[in-house]
Amino acid sequence: MISLPYPVPEKTDETFKKYIFKYEAYNTLPVVLGLLNKISIDTYEDAVLPIALAHKFASISLNPGVKILEVFAKNYFNQE
């Protein structure tokens, strides 16, 4: 997911509806996509930095993760 400036000055403008889904209207799109191609990382094959960072922060480390999930599961099932 990326964010780009809208191709019109105001979202309430009638032209907003006309251009919102036309990728040609986004002047900054080629620059942004070009930068994403250049920001690569060696951790994962063909990965770009934002995806690698998202994976890093969303994943649970195996070493403490197993213990944490074990404690959580025991506490959860003991409540019932």
C-alpha positions in Angstrom: 0.0 0.0 0.0 1.3 3.4 -0.9 -0.1 6.9 -0.5 0.0 9.5 -3.2 -1.3 13.1 -3.3 -4.7 13.3 -5.0 -4.6 14.4 -8.6 -7.0 17.3 -7.9 -6.8 20.2 -5.4 -10.0 19.2 -3.4 -11.7 15.9 -2.8 -15.1 17.6 -3.1 -14.3 18.9 -6.6 -16.3 17.2 -9.3 -13.1 16.3 -11.1 -12.1 14.2 -8.1 -14.6 11.5 -9.2 -13.4 11.7 -12.7 -9.6 11.3 -12.0 -9.4 9.3 -8.7 -9.1 5.9 -10.5 -7.0 7.1 -13.5 -3.4 6.3 -12.7 -2.3 8.6 -15.5 -3.5 11.6 -13.4 -1.0 10.9 -10.6 2.1 12.8 -11.7 4.2 11.4 -8.8 3.4 7.8 -9.4 6.4 7.0 -11.7 8.8 8.6 -9.1 7.3 6.7 -6.2 7.3 3.4 -8.0 10.9 4.0 -9.2 12.0 4.6 -5.6 10.3 1.5 -4.5 12.2 -0.5 -7.1 15.5 1.0 -5.8 14.8 0.5 -2.1 15.4 -3.2 -1.9 16.8 -5.3 1.0 18.7 -8.5 1.1 16.8 -10.1 3.9 14.2 -11.6 1.6 14.6 -12.2 -2.1 13.0 -9.4 -4.2 11.7 -7.7 -1.0 11.3 -4.0 -0.6 12.0 -2.2 2.6 8.4 -1.4 3.7 7.4 -5.0 3.3 10.5 -6.3 5.1 9.8 -3.9 8.0 6.2 -4.9 8.2 7.2 -8.6 8.3 9.8 -7.8 11.0 7.3 -6.1 13.3 4.4 -8.5 12.6 6.3 -11.7 13.2 7.0 -13.3 16.6 10.6 -14.3 17.4 10.8 -18.1 17.8 12.9 -18.0 21.0 10.7 -15.9 23.3 7.6 -16.3 21.1 7.1 -19.9 21.9 7.2 -19.3 25.7 4.9 -16.2 25.4 2.3 -18.1 23.4 2.5 -21.1 25.8 1.9 -18.8 28.8 -0.9 -17.1 27.0 -2.6 -20.3 26.0 -2.4 -21.8 29.5 -3.9 -18.6 31.0 -6.6 -18.5 28.4 -7.7 -22.1 28.9 -7.5 -22.0 32.7 -10.1 -19.2 32.7 -12.7 -21.3 31.1 
